[in-house]
Amino acid sequence: MKYFKTRKAFTLLEVIFVIIILGIVASIGSTIVVQLFDNYLTQRAMYRVSLKTELAVEQIVNRLAYRIDSSVIVRDLTVAGLNNFTPLEDFNYGNSQITPQALEWIGYENDSFSSRGVPGWSGYCDTVATVNRIIAGNRTRVVTPGSNLQYANTVIRNLSGNTKRLRDAALLFAVNNEFTKGNFIAQPARCYGYIDNTCIHTVGGRNGQNQIRLDNNLATNTNISPLYKLAWSAYAIVPTNIRHNNSLFDLELHYNYQPWDGMQYDNPNTRISTLIRNVTSFKYSELGGTIRIKLCATEQLGGTVADDVAAQNISVCKEKVVIR
């Protein structure tokens, strides 16, 4: 006769308890997982928008560091024309809902000025020799000792993608100096950086390594000073793709154009580079030669900015000062 050993099993009540406990643990675990994933998305969006905002501000500040004094202007994107602008030092936003404006300036050619022992252009004008040439009838020569203009021409050609030369540049005399000789008087004036033929001159080329040849004759009212800047490009930070009642837009950098030749930032040959997308605010001001830049951008947690800017988006602001 065989005997069968009885085996104990879970009762129905115990199984129910186990299921309930597993459900509670799963619920708590899923909540933790969701929170961790949300934190990951938030940190990722914060990192991305913070990094891209920092890089964009740095690019703007680095270029503004080589601006020509008093050349920084603000352009109303709704108004056409080369002469429709407001100097940054006179600009105020007024209505907070104003359409984002373009920030524009002329930058001096720093690469050939500071990249070697003998600079492409020295920044020094021999005013006596220059004026003597003007008096003698040679009114297109600016004598600049210590220059290597061939080197400056090579740098400009390389930086512009072989589209510009020294002959496309402009020479700008500083106007915070005063020089008097004969009938040629340079009085301090607010034109350094503006489109004014008494202080901005288009370059026609060079004579040797230390004489800049101009396209126009130096007139008797020309601002001549011992200091000058050489520029081959203006720069503009232009808001584009403006949407959502001016609350969201992109920023583009425009360069490789010459306002002294009548060109604007939207010229067909102007080079354009996108600095940053999904910008919520781009503010700037100037006081005493110091420029303050504030840039705010946003990114959605999922990686794409929603139509509603305030929905599921992470915003970061960066602010920097350019001191001269």
Residue pairs with C-beta under 8 A, 6 or more apart in sequence:
10 18
38 301
41 301
41 302
42 301
42 314
45 299
45 300
45 301
45 303
45 314
46 314
46 316
48 299
49 297
49 298
49 299
49 314
49 315
49 316
50 316
50 318
52 276
52 297
53 276
53 295
53 296
53 297
53 316
53 317
53 318
54 318
55 276
56 251
56 275
56 276
56 295
56 297
56 318
57 293
57 295
57 318
57 319
57 320
58 320
59 253
59 275
60 237
60 253
60 275
60 293
60 295
61 293
61 320
61 322
63 107
63 235
63 253
64 72
64 105
64 291
64 293
64 322
65 322
65 324
66 107
66 108
66 110
67 105
67 106
67 107
67 108
67 193
68 105
68 106
68 107
68 108
68 172
68 192
68 193
68 229
68 231
69 174
69 176
69 192
69 193
69 289
69 324
70 87
70 89
70 190
70 191
70 192
70 193
70 194
71 105
71 106
71 192
71 193
71 194
72 87
72 88
72 89
72 103
72 104
72 105
72 193
72 286
72 291
73 85
73 86
73 87
73 88
73 103
73 104
73 105
74 85
74 86
74 87
74 88
74 91
74 101
74 102
74 103
74 104
74 284
75 84
75 85
75 101
75 102
75 103
75 104
75 236
75 265
76 84
76 85
76 86
76 99
76 101
77 99
77 100
77 101
77 102
77 238
77 239
78 99
82 195
82 259
82 262
82 264
83 195
85 104
88 103
88 284
88 285
88 286
88 291
89 286
89 287
91 101
91 285
91 286
92 285
93 283
97 245
97 246
98 246
99 239
99 242
99 246
100 239
100 242
100 246
100 249
100 282
101 239
102 236
102 237
102 238
102 239
102 265
103 236
103 237
103 282
103 284
104 234
104 235
104 236
104 237
104 265
105 193
105 234
105 235
105 236
106 170
106 172
106 193
106 231
106 233
106 234
106 235
106 259
107 231
107 233
107 234
107 235
108 172
108 229
108 230
108 231
109 120
109 121
109 152
109 155
109 156
109 169
109 230
109 231
109 232
111 155
111 159
112 119
112 120
112 121
112 151
112 152
112 154
112 155
112 156
113 119
113 120
113 121
113 123
113 230
115 155
116 151
118 146
118 147
118 148
118 151
119 146
119 147
119 148
119 151
119 152
120 147
120 148
120 149
120 151
120 152
120 153
120 155
120 230
121 144
121 147
121 149
121 152
121 212
121 230
122 144
122 145
122 146
122 147
122 210
123 144
123 227
123 228
123 229
123 230
124 144
124 145
124 146
124 226
124 227
124 228
125 142
125 143
125 144
125 173
125 224
125 225
125 226
125 227
125 228
126 143
126 144
126 145
126 226
127 179
127 181
127 224
127 225
127 226
128 181
129 143
130 141
130 142
130 143
130 218
130 224
131 181
131 182
131 184
131 224
133 139
133 141
133 143
134 184
134 218
135 182
139 217
139 218
140 204
140 213
140 214
140 215
140 216
140 217
140 218
141 207
141 211
141 212
141 213
141 214
142 171
142 211
142 212
142 214
142 218
142 228
143 210
143 211
144 210
144 211
144 212
144 228
145 210
146 210
147 209
147 210
147 212
148 209
149 166
149 206
149 208
149 209
149 210
149 211
149 212
150 206
150 209
152 166
152 230
153 165
153 166
153 206
156 164
156 165
156 166
156 168
156 169
156 232
157 164
157 165
159 232
160 168
160 232
160 233
160 256
161 256
161 271
163 256
163 269
164 232
164 233
164 256
166 203
166 205
166 206
166 232
167 203
167 204
167 205
168 203
168 232
168 258
168 261
169 202
169 203
169 230
169 231
169 232
169 258
170 200
170 201
170 202
170 203
170 230
170 231
170 232
170 258
170 260
171 200
171 201
171 203
171 212
171 214
171 228
171 229
171 230
172 192
172 193
172 199
172 200
172 201
172 228
172 229
172 230
172 231
173 186
173 192
173 199
173 201
173 222
173 223
173 224
173 225
173 227
173 228
174 192
174 225
174 227
174 228
174 229
175 186
175 187
175 188
175 189
175 190
175 191
175 192
175 199
175 223
175 225
176 188
176 192
176 225
177 186
177 188
177 225
177 226
177 227
178 186
178 187
178 188
178 225
179 185
179 186
179 224
179 225
179 226
180 186
183 220
184 220
184 222
184 224
185 221
186 222
186 223
186 224
186 225
187 223
189 198
189 199
189 223
191 198
191 199
191 200
191 223
192 199
193 200
194 200
195 259
195 260
197 216
197 219
198 219
198 221
198 222
198 223
199 222
199 223
200 260
201 214
201 215
201 216
201 218
201 222
202 214
202 215
202 216
202 260
202 261
203 212
203 213
203 214
203 215
203 230
204 213
204 214
204 215
205 213
206 212
206 213
207 213
212 230
218 224
232 258
233 255
233 256
233 257
233 258
234 255
234 257
234 258
234 259
234 265
235 253
235 254
235 255
236 253
236 254
236 255
236 265
237 251
237 252
237 253
237 254
237 275
237 282
238 251
238 252
238 253
238 254
238 265
238 266
239 249
239 250
239 251
239 252
239 279
239 282
240 249
240 250
240 251
240 252
241 249
241 250
241 277
242 248
242 249
243 249
244 307
244 309
247 280
247 309
248 278
248 279
248 280
248 298
248 305
248 309
249 279
249 282
250 274
250 276
250 277
250 278
250 279
251 274
251 275
251 276
251 277
251 279
251 282
251 295
252 272
252 273
252 274
252 275
253 272
253 273
253 274
253 275
254 265
254 266
254 270
254 271
254 272
255 270
255 271
255 273
256 269
256 270
256 271
257 263
257 264
257 265
257 267
257 269
257 270
263 269
263 270
264 270
276 295
276 297
277 297
278 297
278 298
278 299
278 305
279 295
279 296
279 297
279 298
280 296
280 297
280 298
280 309
280 315
281 294
281 295
281 296
281 317
282 294
282 295
282 296
283 293
283 294
283 295
284 291
284 292
284 293
284 294
285 291
285 292
286 292
289 323
289 324
290 321
290 322
290 323
290 324
291 321
291 322
292 319
292 320
292 321
292 322
293 319
293 320
293 321
293 322
294 317
294 318
294 319
295 317
295 318
295 319
296 315
296 316
296 317
296 318
297 315
297 316
298 305
298 309
298 313
298 314
298 315
298 316
299 305
299 313
299 314
300 306
300 311
300 312
300 313
300 314
301 312
301 313
301 314
302 312
305 313
306 312
306 313
